[in-house]
Amino acid sequence: MLHCSPLPLLILTISIFFPHIFSISHSSNFTSPIGINYGQVADNLPSPGSVLPLLHSLCANRVKLYDTDPRVLSAFANTGIEFVVGLPDDLVPHLARDPSAASSWVRSSILPHMPGTKITAITIGNEVLSGNDMSLIRSLVPAMESVQSALTSSGLDSKIMVTTAHSLAVLETSFPPSGAAFKKELIPYLSQLLCFLQKTGSPFLINAYPYFAYKADPKNMNLNYVLFEPNAGVVDSSSGLRYNNMLHAQVDAVRTAIRKVMPSNAKIEIRVSETGWPSKGDDDEAGATPENARRYNGNLMQIVSQNKGTPAAPDEPLQVYVFALFNENLKPGPASERHYGLFQPDGTPAYNLGVVLGSGVGPTGGKGNSGNATAESPVSQIGEVSSAGYYTISGTKILRPFCLEKLCALAVTLLLVWH
């Protein structure tokens, strides 16, 4: 009898019965509520082609860019990763004045990558309405309409949404959430923008950073409330809703502000286009530590991946883009701005998120500047880091035990047969 290694047979059998293991780099068929902001304000980042495994390690199949970098979009062709791409602020007035410029931009920046790269949304500018450039503010919605028209002419209006991201500075008041309102001077522009979003079915994007609130007043801010850890919560005296984390309170504040501007039957989804926590900061930047970053992002990913909504909209799963994929060494400002990344430029984790998610659940450039039930912190509940040193989330947690059990059984069987 010819004796040969069982390894080739094992690999062949695995490839037949478990093809997804060998094709993971070519397809992302699961849907995850977690997205990642892929900023590139750095001179030491890895090539786009080497980024895909990092996204897979996070079970993230949504990426948000701040431009239409052809290197990135080409590298991710035929991977199934969904992209939100950005049109920079400096192009907004031009596209508002000249719709033909929007058509040219779509032809040069979007069409060459379709349909191989899955572009699902375009953000027009970033945090425009909280800036001081009135020309830019007045140009925002006309530019959005120009891009929407260009997409329609190209037959892409049903595949790509047009929207823009806002900072919380568009709010005049944010607490309690039921009493929130937009700044009066912005309401004319926001009314126009919200009508556009309702008409096109596009989401309202908000960049929300509870870290900023904690940094501004650490002595009086409950850190557990900000980090999604167990706490007594805060009750909105008008609505009676209890908020156990600040992010959900911020999102519902935006929800209330929208309802005050739009008809009661208006349906506009709210998505968190950026949120995160820095792992390092200057001496006067309270709370910017690896431990707090681990707790914030780990708990955030766990909660969001349960597909639950906020207290004011519990049946509307909240889609979130974590900021950011990498630490970006060229970002200006305080040290914290350069330490929001989940990964170092060499691909190693910036800090150890340190958890494997519980069964059935899973763990957002130009950065802009709470559930009803009190539950034990997801980070304190569960296990350890994966063998790759990455946070194991979403479908991976469900799939991995099943696959490993089957593979182990298969390996044992083949070895017995071989012997």
Buried (B, 14 or more C-beta within 10 A) or exposed (E): EEEEEBEEEBEEBBEEEBEEEEEBEEBBEBEBBBBBBBBBBBEEBBEBEEBBEBBBBBBBBBBBBBBBBBEBBBBBEEBEBBBBBBBBBEBBBBBBEEBEBBBEBBEEBBBEBBEEBBBEBBBBBBBBBBBEEEEBBBBBBBBBBBBBBBBEBBEBBEBBBBBBBBBBBBBBBBBBBBBBBBBEEBBEBBBBBBBBBBEBEBBBBBBBBBBEBBBEEEEEBBBBBBBBBEBEBBEBEEBEBBBBBBBBBBBBBBBBBBBEBBEEEEEBBBBBBBBBBBBBBEEEBBBBBBEBBBBBBBBBBBBBBBBBBBBBBEEBBBBBBBBBBBBBBEBEEBBBBBBBBBBBBEBEBBBBBBBBBBEEBBBBBBBBEBBBEEEEBBBEEBEEBBEEEBBBBBBBBBBEEEBEEEBEEBBEEBEEEEE
